[in-house]
Amino acid sequence: MIDILKDILPYISGLYTLPWILIGFILTIIIAKFTGREKIDRIMKKIGLIILYFFVPVLIFRIFLNTTFGKSEIEYAVIVSIIILFMYVLAYLYAKYTINKQKISGKEKNLYLKTVLTNQGRSSAFIGGAMLAIDKWKVPAAIFMALVGIALFAIIPGILSYLHKKENKKEEKIKALPWFLKLYPWYLIAFVIAAVLIHHQTGITTNDFGDIGTILQFYTAITIPAALYYVGAGIHPNDLRVNEMKNLLGIDKENIKEQHWQWVRNIFKLTVIITPIILALIFGLLYFLKLIPNEWFAVITINAFLPITSTNMFLLSYGIDKKTTAHAVTWTTLVCVPIVVLLITVFDIFL
C-alpha cells in the first residue's frame, strides 16, 4: 500500500497538478447536464470549505515541519507584508484618481472606493495554492498565502467596517464574513507556528515518521489537484458572453459610458494590468541584479497575477457594489487563470 502511494505521488505533484483545472471545468459541464449547475455549485462550496479547513492547513504544516524557518524566511515575510500593503495603497490611490477623472461623487464615491479597495484581494488559497506543488516554491508560496489570508479576512473587513460605520450613523450589527472565514487566517497561522516550533525544538521532519510520513505526504499532496479541480469547476461557460466581453473592453459604443462597466473596467485594469506590471518590474529588476532569489521573484510575480478572490462577495454587507464585484471576479478569473498556469509552467522550467 505504501509503495503504491509513493508511485502515485509524482503524478499529483509539480506541473502534473495544473491539468486539474481543465478536468474540473470539463467534468462539471458534463455533470451539470444531468444534475443542473446550481446543485453542483452548492456542493462545490461545501467542498471548498473542506479543502480550506482540512487539507490546506495540514499541507502548510507539512511544509513548515520540513523547513528551518530562519533569517531568510523572516526577511521574505516582511517583504510580502510590504507588498500586500503596497497593493492596497495602490488600489486606494488608483480609486481616488479614477474618482476625480470620471467625476464620481456623492454616495457613489464611497461605494466605488470601497469596491476597488476590496477587489484588490487575490485568490491565493485555491489558484495560488498551485505553487505549493512546486518543491522549490512551497515555502515562499505558503508564507504569501498565510499573510494574504490575514489581509483578506481580518484587516480589510476591519477597514470596511470602520468606513461603513462612519458613513452610517445608525448603530447596526453587520453580518458580513461568516465566523469560519473570520477564524480561518488565525487557524492557518496556528498550523504554521506549530510546525515551526516543533521543527525548531526537535528537528524532526515528516521523513522521521516512516510510513505515517508517506501517508501524510500523500494526503496533503491531494490538496493541490483538489483545489485546482475546484477552480475549474467554478468557471461557468455561460460567463463567456460576447456582449459582456465588448463591455469589458469598452468597444460597445452604446454602453462605453455606463457607470457599471466603467467600474468593472477600472478594477480589471488595476488587478490584471497595473498591479502585476508594477510588481513584476520592481522584483524583475531586483532579480536581474541578483538581490533576491529565483523563487522569491517567481512566487511574487505569479501572486501579482492571481484573479480577484470570490470570497469578496461575503463583504457585500460592508457596502461594496455587488454587480461590479461579481463581474470583476468572473472576468479576472477567466483571464488570469491561463496567465497563472503559463507563468507557473515557464518559471518552473527556466528559473
Summary of the structure (lengths in Angstrom):
residues: 351
radius of gyration: 20.7
end to end distance: 35.3
largest distance: 66.7
contacts: 1128
relative contact order: 0.16
helix: 81%
strand: 1%
